[in-house]
Amino acid sequence: MVCHHWYWIRVRELCEGDVHDMRGCCAFVRGNGCCGAKADAIPTNKAMLLQIYVAMKAMPWYCALPSLSEYMIENGWTKCYDRVSEVGWLPHLLYLSLYLVFVEFGIYWMHRELHDIKPLYKYLHATHHIYNKQNTLSPFAGLAFHPVDGILQAVPHVIALFIIPTHFTTHVGLLFLEAVWTANIHDCIHGKLWPVMGAGYHTIHHTTYRHNYGHYTIWMDWMLGTLRDPSDEEGKKVM
């Protein structure tokens, strides 16, 4: 059995690798003018350096949850399986779909409650929402959370392991995909790919605070009446 300290060290190395990759993304964004965005909409060096500082300070704590989940998996406390051949491809794809639906549901409500429960917002989530204009948002803002906030929003990934049979490598990959995804939705470059909850939707979330709580898709917001479409905002600006 691998010592739990090694779980944390391995996970931290992977997380810091994600941050270094995002530095390259930010350099690209600044060098290419945010794909034609106005100069005053490009994040400043000062804003990005603050986000890097907040993210790196929280990074050791972010690593705690995936380290704990890997420890529980390797001790057989979850419903994880090692190989797809153990269940077959059809059940594997079904379980993966259920996992993603559960995570979408869980992260939506976790995120929404971090806004609705005032002490949680004041002491945790407000750290992230100081970035509330396009010229303060960058891929680094995607990891600039209070560490407890960042952990809480990833908890649905771990809870799912006790409910839904989950492929171990797929779980780990999706957990680390979170860093890439959250960087993507904070870069203000909206891909307009329905029903994906892209950067255009999330930029609205950072300006209204009451819309677009969803994660990968817009479905939860659509079903619960919290969706605001970027195309509607563009229409208002034209008018």
Secondary structure, 3 states (H helix, E strand, C coil): CCCHHHHHHHHHHHHHHHHHHHHHHHHHHHHCHHHHCCHHHCCCHHHHHHHHHHHHHHHHHHCHHHHHHHHHHHCCCCCEECCHHHCCHHHHHHHHHHHHHHHHHHHHHHHHHHHHCHHHHHHCHHHCCCCCCHHHCCHHHHHCCCHHHHHHHHHHHHHHHCCCCEEHHHHHHHHHHHHHHHHHCCCCCCCCCCCECCHHHHHHHHHHCCCCCCCCECHHHHHHCCCCCHHHHHHHHHC
